[in-house]
Amino acid sequence: MQRDGSTVLEQYWAPYVAEDRALVYSASKTFTASAIALAVGEGLLALDDRIVDLLPEAWATVADPSASVAQLTVHHVLSMSTGHDTDVLERFDHATPQDWARTFLSTPPQAPVGSRHVYNNGASWLLGEVIRTRTGEDLLDYLRPRLLAPLGIDATWDRDALGRCLGWSGIHVRTRDLATMGELYRCDGLWQGLRLLPEGWVARATTAHIPTDEPNADWLFGYGYQLWLGREGYRLDGAFGQFSLVLPERGLVVAITSAQSCTQLLLDLVWDVLLPELATETVPEEARELASEPSRRAASATQLPVPADTGLGTSWTTSGPAQMDATLVTSPDEQANLPDLFDARAQRDDQGFTIGFTTNGHAVELTAGSGAWVRQHVPLGDATVPVAAAAGSNADGALDVRMAFTDSPHTLHLRIAGDTATMAWGTTPLQGGDLAGLVAR
């Protein structure tokens, strides 16, 4: 958390540490929109430019051109006011990556352009395609010298089959980097006296251009340019609770990376608990000093829950695939994208436990602590995936294993009981169940 540009509180729950570069899902969209801002500032495009004019080759391949699609401008795509009633990204599943631009431009809006909002990941991807077409560079390459390097952000971005940054999701940054991006916007695009975003961009990007109709309270305040407006200020917002809340009137930026589905509850805690504690008239002296100190205050006061260990059992062996068991977790998430996990086994040793299994043809072996997380890197094909693991046997002698993939918000729960292995995600990876994909690279 930052106040007037100074970090006043920085805290991580084990096994996570400050240098982890987590997948922040749709908070990526604000980085994509910032690339559009830079391109506007360089005179490469304008907000009222028609998308079909910026992507003429894709538009030329559309078999039945729609007059409504021809009306779409950069402004409409940025504000997700395209008039579609569903996310166009869903149609990408039935097209090759080479045809994604044509697929979007072949999808007429169901309502007049500019008339309504629908959360549209396909629109965010299209912004990345505009950057690639107009600049000759992919999103990360374009952003790095102009924005990321001056901010001190060392990011990676997940890519599609053609090697293109996803745009709607996929950026991996530190929690500090989310705060930095929020602070840049709080300061109107200025960073240490250097203008990074064009003058006037932040004011326009943080205006509610279109009303929003969402099921949760904090998503009802309108949508800007790849930013959600809030009860106060605005925020970068990613699935499973990846936030950078910018509260200009308070001089505050609150950055959060988390791993939970009840994101409305998380935001309620910010509004109802955290912010009142920062009000100097109600804060105890110690907390008041914490909220006002310009120096960084870091702590690791607690950790994610780990399985209790009864000490029962020394070895566990199964053969065949692990099956889904949603009762292993308390999350209400639908279990999807489960990994291909076979032949789970474990051995108790002086270090805690050695856990082994096979996934996608790769043999995996890792160390799990008894009552504590153990961080390590696990080779998976051409990827080396950071994982923290903890384990313990329960009263029935079954072994419970938790694996936190620290470049993501995802934790896999595995139970080995007798000759059977079951598993469930704490939060389900939206990009698929391949464990090798849960890494910043």
C-alpha positions in Angstrom: 0.0 0.0 0.0 1.3 3.4 -0.9 0.4 6.9 0.4 1.5 9.9 -1.7 4.0 7.6 -3.5 5.6 6.2 -0.4 5.2 2.6 0.6 3.7 2.4 4.1 2.8 -1.3 4.3 4.0 -4.3 2.3 3.1 -7.8 3.6 3.1 -11.3 2.1 1.7 -14.5 3.3 4.0 -17.5 3.1 4.8 -19.2 0.8 4.7 -16.0 -1.3 7.5 -13.5 -1.3 8.0 -10.0 -2.7 9.8 -11.0 -5.9 7.1 -13.5 -7.1 5.7 -12.4 -10.4 2.2 -13.5 -10.3 -0.3 -13.9 -13.1 -2.6 -10.9 -12.5 -5.2 -12.0 -15.1 -7.3 -9.0 -16.3 -5.2 -6.4 -14.6 -3.2 -7.0 -17.8 -5.9 -5.0 -19.6 -4.7 -1.7 -18.2 -1.2 -2.4 -19.5 -2.7 -3.1 -22.9 -4.7 0.1 -22.8 -1.5 2.0 -21.8 0.1 0.7 -24.9 -2.7 2.3 -26.9 -2.1 5.5 -25.0 1.5 5.5 -26.0 0.6 4.9 -29.6 -1.9 7.7 -29.5 0.8 10.0 -28.1 3.2 9.0 -30.9 0.5 9.8 -33.5 0.2 6.2 -34.7 -3.6 6.2 -34.2 -6.4 8.1 -32.6 -9.3 7.2 -30.3 -11.9 7.9 -33.0 -10.1 5.8 -35.6 -12.2 3.0 -37.0 -10.9 -0.5 -36.1 -11.4 -1.7 -39.7 -9.1 1.1 -40.9 -6.4 0.1 -38.4 -6.7 -3.6 -39.4 -7.4 -3.4 -43.1 -5.9 -6.9 -44.0 -8.2 -8.7 -41.5 -11.2 -6.6 -42.5 -10.6 -7.5 -46.2 -11.0 -11.2 -45.4 -14.4 -10.8 -43.8 -16.9 -12.6 -46.0 -20.0 -10.6 -45.0 -18.9 -7.2 -43.7 -21.2 -5.6 -41.1 -22.0 -1.9 -41.1 -22.1 -2.1 -37.3 -18.6 -3.6 -37.1 -17.4 -0.8 -39.4 -18.6 1.7 -36.8 -16.3 0.4 -34.1 -13.6 2.8 -33.0 -10.7 2.5 -30.7 -12.8 4.3 -28.1 -15.5 1.7 -28.3 -13.1 -1.2 -27.9 -11.2 0.4 -25.0 -14.5 1.1 -23.1 -16.0 -2.3 -24.0 -19.0 -0.5 -25.4 -19.0 -2.5 -28.7 -22.7 -3.5 -28.4 -22.0 -7.2 -28.3 -24.1 -9.2 -25.8 -21.4 -11.8 -25.1 -17.6 -11.9 -25.0 -16.3 -12.3 -28.5 -13.3 -14.2 -27.1 -15.6 -17.3 -26.8 -15.7 -17.4 -30.7 -11.9 -17.6 -30.8 -12.1 -21.2 -29.4 -13.5 -22.2 -32.8 -10.9 -20.4 -34.9 -7.2 -20.7 -35.4 -5.1 -17.9 -33.9 -4.3 -16.7 -37.4 -8.0 -15.9 -37.8 -8.8 -14.3 -34.5 -8.8 -10.7 -35.9 -11.1 -11.8 -38.7 -13.3 -13.7 -36.3 -13.8 -10.6 -34.2 -14.5 -8.4 -37.2 -16.9 -11.1 -38.5 -19.0 -10.8 -35.3 -21.7 -8.1 -35.6 -22.8 -6.4 -32.4 -26.3 -7.3 -31.3 -27.0 -3.8 -30.1 -26.0 -0.4 -31.5 -22.3 0.4 -31.1 -21.7 2.4 -28.0 -25.1 1.6 -26.5 -24.1 -0.9 -23.8 -21.3 -2.6 -22.0 -20.4 -6.3 -21.9 -17.2 -7.5 -20.5 -15.3 -8.4 -23.7 -11.9 -10.1 -23.5 -12.0 -10.3 -27.3 -12.0 -6.5 -27.4 -8.9 -6.4 -25.2 -7.1 -8.9 -27.4 -8.0 -6.7 -30.4 -6.3 -3.7 -28.9 -3.1 -5.8 -28.8 -3.6 -6.6 -32.4 -3.9 -2.9 -33.2 -0.6 -2.3 -31.4 1.1 -5.1 -33.3 -0.2 -3.9 -36.7 0.5 -0.2 -36.2 3.9 -0.4 -34.4 5.3 -3.6 -35.8 6.0 -4.7 -32.2 4.2 -7.0 -29.8 2.8 -5.5 -26.6 5.6 -6.4 -24.3 8.3 -5.2 -26.7 6.5 -2.0 -27.3 5.8 -1.3 -23.6 9.2 -2.2 -22.2 11.3 0.8 -23.2 8.5 3.3 -23.1 6.8 2.4 -19.9 7.9 -0.7 -18.0 11.7 0.0 -17.9 11.2 3.6 -16.6 8.9 2.2 -13.9 11.3 -0.6 -12.9 8.8 -3.3 -13.9 10.3 -6.6 -15.2 7.2 -8.3 -16.7 6.6 -11.4 -18.7 3.4 -12.1 -20.7 1.7 -15.3 -21.5 1.4 -15.8 -25.3 -0.8 -17.6 -27.8 0.2 -20.2 -30.3 1.7 -17.6 -32.6 3.8 -16.1 -29.8 1.6 -13.0 -29.3 1.0 -11.5 -25.9 -2.6 -12.2 -25.0 -3.6 -8.7 -24.2 -6.7 -9.5 -22.2 -4.7 -11.4 -19.6 -1.4 -13.0 -19.1 1.0 -10.4 -17.7 3.1 -11.5 -14.7 4.3 -8.8 -12.4 5.1 -8.3 -8.7 2.6 -7.0 -6.3 4.8 -3.9 -6.1 4.5 -3.5 -9.8 0.7 -3.4 -9.6 1.1 -0.6 -7.0 3.6 1.2 -9.3 1.1 1.1 -12.2 -1.6 2.4 -10.0 0.7 5.2 -8.7 1.5 6.2 -12.3 -2.2 6.6 -13.0 -2.7 8.5 -9.7 0.0 10.9 -10.8 -1.6 11.6 -14.2 1.0 9.6 -16.1 4.0 11.3 -14.6 6.8 9.3 -13.1 9.6 11.1 -11.1 9.1 14.2 -13.3 9.0 12.3 -16.5 5.8 12.1 -18.5 5.2 8.5 -19.6 1.5 8.6 -20.5 0.2 11.4 -22.8 -1.3 14.4 -21.0 -5.0 14.0 -20.6 -4.9 10.2 -21.0 -5.6 9.4 -17.3 -8.5 11.7 -17.1 -10.1 10.1 -20.1 -9.2 6.5 -19.1 -10.7 6.9 -15.7 -14.0 8.4 -16.9 -17.0 6.1 -16.8 -17.7 5.9 -20.5 -20.5 3.3 -20.3 -22.8 2.1 -17.5 -22.2 -1.4 -16.2 -24.7 -4.0 -15.1 -22.9 -6.6 -13.1 -24.0 -8.9 -10.2 -21.6 -7.5 -7.6 -21.7 -4.0 -6.0 -18.2 -2.9 -6.9 -18.7 -3.5 -10.6 -21.7 -1.2 -10.9 -19.9 2.2 -11.2 -19.1 2.2 -14.9 -16.2 1.3 -17.1 -13.4 3.5 -18.3 -10.5 2.4 -20.7 -9.8 -1.1 -19.4 -10.3 0.1 -15.9 -13.2 -0.3 -13.5 -14.7 2.7 -11.7 -15.3 2.2 -8.0 -17.0 3.6 -4.9 -14.0 5.9 -4.9 -11.5 6.2 -7.7 -10.8 3.3 -10.0 -8.9 0.0 -10.2 -6.9 -2.4 -12.2 -8.9 -5.7 -11.8 -8.0 -9.3 -12.4 -9.6 -12.7 -11.7 -9.2 -14.2 -8.2 -8.5 -10.9 -6.6 -5.7 -9.1 -8.4 -6.2 -5.4 -7.7 -4.6 -2.1 -7.8 -7.1 0.3 -6.3 -6.3 4.0 -6.9 -8.0 6.4 -4.6 -6.8 9.9 -5.7 -8.6 11.9 -3.1 -6.9 9.9 -0.3 -3.5 9.8 -2.1 -3.7 6.0 -1.8 -2.9 3.0 -4.0 -3.7 -0.4 -2.6 -2.3 -3.3 -4.5 -3.4 -6.8 -3.8 -2.5 -10.2 -5.3 -4.6 -13.0 -4.0 -6.2 -16.4 -4.7 -9.8 -16.4 -4.0 -13.2 -16.4 -5.7 -15.1 -14.1 -3.3 -13.6 -10.9 -4.7 -16.5 -8.8 -3.6 -15.8 -9.8 -0.1 -12.2 -8.9 -0.5 -13.1 -5.4 -1.7 -15.6 -5.1 1.1 -12.8 -5.7 3.5 -10.8 -2.9 1.9 -13.7 -0.4 2.2 -15.0 -1.6 5.6 -11.9 -2.5 7.5 -8.6 -1.3 5.9 -9.6 2.2 4.9 -11.3 3.1 8.2 -8.2 1.9 10.1 -6.2 4.4 8.0 -8.4 7.3 9.2 -6.1 9.1 11.6 -9.0 10.0 13.9 -9.7 6.3 14.6 -6.3 4.7 14.3 -4.3 3.7 17.3 -0.9 5.5 17.6 1.1 2.6 16.4 -1.1 2.1 13.3 -1.1 5.8 12.7 2.7 5.8 12.5 2.5 2.9 10.1 0.1 4.6 7.8 2.1 7.9 7.7 5.7 6.6 7.6 7.4 7.2 4.2 9.7 4.2 4.7 8.8 0.7 3.6 7.3 -1.5 6.2 7.5 -5.2 5.2 6.2 -8.2 7.2 5.4 -11.8 6.7 3.0 -12.2 9.6 1.2 -15.4 8.6 1.0 -18.1 6.0 -1.5 -19.9 3.9 -3.0 -22.9 5.7 -1.0 -26.1 5.6 -2.3 -29.6 6.3 -2.0 -30.8 9.8 0.3 -33.8 10.2 -0.6 -36.6 12.6 2.6 -38.5 11.9 0.7 -41.5 10.7 2.1 -43.3 7.7 5.5 -43.4 6.0 4.8 -44.2 2.4 1.9 -43.9 0.0 1.7 -45.3 -3.6 -1.0 -45.2 -6.2 -1.3 -46.1 -9.9 -3.4 -44.5 -12.5 -5.0 -41.1 -12.8 -5.9 -38.8 -9.9 -9.6 -38.1 -9.8 -11.4 -34.9 -9.0 -12.8 -34.5 -5.5 -14.3 -31.0 -4.9 -14.6 -31.7 -1.1 -10.9 -31.2 -0.8 -11.4 -27.5 -1.0 -13.8 -24.9 0.4 -13.8 -22.8 -2.7 -17.2 -22.6 -4.5 -15.4 -22.6 -7.9 -16.4 -25.2 -10.5 -13.6 -27.6 -10.8 -12.3 -27.4 -14.4 -8.9 -27.6 -16.2 -7.6 -30.3 -13.8 -4.1 -31.4 -14.6 -3.1 -34.7 -16.2 -1.8 -36.2 -13.0 -0.9 -40.0 -12.7 0.8 -42.4 -10.3 0.9 -40.1 -7.2 3.3 -41.3 -4.5 4.9 -40.0 -1.4 7.5 -40.9 1.2 8.1 -39.5 4.6 11.7 -38.4 5.3 13.8 -36.1 7.4 12.9 -33.1 5.2 9.1 -33.8 5.5 7.9 -35.6 2.5 9.1 -36.5 -1.0 6.1 -36.3 -3.4 6.1 -37.8 -6.9 3.7 -38.0 -9.8 3.6 -37.9 -13.6 2.0 -35.1 -15.5 1.8 -34.7 -19.3 4.5 -37.4 -19.6 6.9 -35.6 -17.2 8.1 -37.2 -14.0 7.8 -34.7 -11.1 9.5 -35.0 -7.7 9.2 -32.3 -5.1 9.7 -31.7 -1.4 6.8 -30.9 0.9 7.3 -29.6 4.4 5.4 -31.0 7.4 3.5 -28.0 8.8 5.5 -25.6 6.6 5.8 -24.5 3.0 8.9 -25.5 1.1 9.7 -23.4 -2.0 11.5 -25.0 -4.9 11.7 -25.1 -8.7 10.4 -28.1 -10.6 11.5 -29.0 -14.2 8.5 -29.7 -16.5 9.7 -30.2 -20.1 11.2 -26.9 -21.2 9.7 -25.0 -18.2 11.0 -24.7 -14.7 8.0 -24.0 -12.5 8.2 -22.4 -9.0 6.2 -24.4 -6.6 5.8 -24.4 -2.8 4.5 -27.5 -1.2 3.3 -28.6 2.3 1.8 -31.9 3.4 0.6 -33.9 6.4 -1.2 -37.1 7.1 -4.7 -37.0 8.6 -6.3 -39.1 11.3 -7.2 -41.8 8.8 -3.6 -42.0 7.5 -4.3 -40.3 4.2 -1.7 -37.8 3.0 -2.9 -34.3 2.1 -0.6 -32.3 -0.2 -0.9 -28.7 -1.1 1.1 -27.2 -4.0 1.1 -23.4 -4.5 2.3 -22.4 -8.0 3.7 -19.1 -6.9 3.8 -17.5 -10.4 0.0 -17.7 -10.3 -3.0 -17.5 -8.0 -3.5 -21.3 -8.1 -3.0 -24.0 -5.5 -3.6 -27.7 -6.2 -4.8 -29.9 -3.4 -3.9 -33.6 -3.7 -4.9 -36.5 -1.4 -3.4 -39.9 -1.4 -5.5 -42.4 0.5 -4.8 -46.1 0.2 -4.3 -46.8 -3.5 -6.4 -43.8 -4.6 -5.4 -40.2 -5.4 -7.8 -37.3 -5.7 -7.3 -33.7 -6.4 -8.9 -30.2 -6.7 -7.9 -26.7 -7.5 -8.2 -24.0 -4.9 -8.9 -21.6 -7.8 -9.1 -23.0 -11.3 -6.5 -21.8 -13.8 -8.5 -20.1 -16.6 -5.8 -20.8 -19.2 -5.8 -24.6 -18.8 -4.6 -27.4 -16.6 -1.0 -27.9 -17.8 1.2 -27.3 -14.8 4.0 -26.3 -17.1 2.0 -23.2 -17.9 1.9 -21.9 -14.4 5.2 -20.0 -14.7 6.3 -16.5 -15.7 8.4 -16.7 -18.8 
